Amino acid sequence: MALKVAVGLPAPAAEYKSTDGTRRYLLGLEDGRTVETVLMPEDGPKTKRDTICISSQVGCPVNCQFCLTALMGLERNLTAGEIVGQVLFVMRAHEISTSSDRLNIVMMGMGEPLLNLPNVIKATRILTDPAGIGLSPKRITLSTAGIVPKIAELGREPVRPKLAISLNASNEEQRRELMPITRKYSLKDLLAACKAYPLRPWEKLTFEYVLLKGVNDTEADARRVVKLLAHLNAKVNLIALNPGPGIKFETPDPERVRAFQAIVRRAMPCFVRRPRGLDIFAACGQLKRQEVGVAD
């Protein structure tokens, strides 16, 4: 039987540009499916930095209640070539070079990366290989909803991204409601897997926490988060909910976000992630192939 192999980059099906400079691409795959990739450029006072948010699956099987991508369900895993192809497409379109530009890759687009781990690891090897794209593993981050056995498997890989955990709740019951995956992989077991995870000397675990108005954003929640993470080498990224159609939750007020951060940062580094591309549905949790106005 002849082996059919696709050669080339994904084809742009649509492009949306935000007022803040963010670009959201809908990229066509060989089988007719599409996947989303986001470029977030940032011009600092001293350095220019580009972050590319890439997908690992078409859709997502993890039914997080505050995420638009979850409403799609899962269509299929991406191949390693399709994962790397997203990066190469954006780099070519925007003339980004790893030799001269500061580039970060975040596997936080469509999908649960740990449920496509073999292809994610293969893609990481290509991204970090000097004969490939030549990125440092320090510049690649994988975000998971908490697939406990796969966290241990990831930790055994000699070449791997940094690990970010979507926490989003301060206790077991709350997390079960917001992230049904917790019914299979409990918060207790997830934290045990994080404690056992073999961090490299330069590395911290990142915990992401989406703040939902009146649900998980109280000062009591913040104190419980501190207690949960007290014995881990970790930092926390807070994300005020990025809203979208079909999502029943609301975005908390900025004062509530700041109050939550103030409590957590007394114990560990805690940052508020600034939303990018809200007006084009490119922000965290918004990727669902939404049409916005007229695509470029």
Salt bridges, closest charged atoms under 4 A:
GLU15 OE2 - ARG23 NH1 2.09
ASP20 OD2 - ARG276 NE 3.59
ASP31 OD2 - ARG33 NH1 2.83
ASP31 OD2 - ARG76 NE 2.68
GLU36 OE2 - ARG24 NH1 2.27
GLU42 OE1 - ARG49 NH2 2.95
ASP50 OD2 - LYS48 NZ 2.63
GLU75 OE1 - ARG33 NE 3.44
GLU75 OE2 - ARG289 NH2 2.57
GLU82 OE2 - ARG76 NH2 2.92
GLU153 OE1 - LYS150 NZ 3.31
GLU157 OE1 - ARG125 NH2 3.25
GLU172 OE2 - ARG176 NE 3.93
GLU203 OE1 - ARG200 NE 2.85
GLU208 OE2 - ARG273 NH2 2.84
ASP221 OD1 - ARG224 NH2 2.81
GLU255 OE2 - ARG258 NH2 3.79
